[in-house]
Amino acid sequence: MATTAPKTISPAEKKALAAFRKRAGMLRLADALRAGITRGTIERMLANGTLERLSRGLYRLADAEPLPNPDLTVVAAKVPQGVICLISALAFHELTTQIPHEVYVAIPRNAEPPRIDHPPIASFRFSGKAFSEGIENHRLGPIVAKVYSREKKGWPTVLSTAAESDSTRAWKPCVFISDRRSTTSMLCCTLPTSAA
């Protein structure tokens, strides 16, 4: 009966494994390089299945526990100054039944827009208190994500938005809003642009 030899791990890979484990199994490329891990070591670890690429410049150990919310975790890791907002925050807090098609992230007004290949994101620029108030920190696996609270002050909470326009319907729901300071809610609707 043939047995396979145990996989040998180079000293560079041992160092990389220790760095990844120290950071709960996930590292951005910039952090890995600062820890003395070379791009070549990362490439070898990707090729042999030790690492997996979550997004451009973001890697995790392949045998790590599954991420609790992979898209939000990736965005929180890649956009550390950003705050999960709008429908993504509502979905995180389980306040909507809508499944966002992209991660909504607020960034400071003068910040460079994030460039992420996956997951799809929509970024919004906020300034002053509109950006800084109502931020909560939530642990998503190895990452602490900033998410706007359920009670975000100063603006109505978007509870649900409609799917893209469907010309077969007589109307298209746009947005359902509820201002936490009032007892009223509002459903805005528009008529389709064509009846065809």
Secondary structure, 3 states (H helix, E strand, C coil): CCCCCCCCCCHHHHHHHHHHHHCCCEEEHHHHHHCCCCHHHHHHHHHCCCEEEEECCEEEECCCCCCCCHHHHHHHHHCCCCEECHHHHHHHCCCCCCCCCCEEEEEECCCCCCCCCCCCEEEEEECHHHHHCCEEEEEECCEEEEEECCCCCCCCEEEEECCCCCCCCCCEEEEEEECCCCCCEEEEEECCCCCC
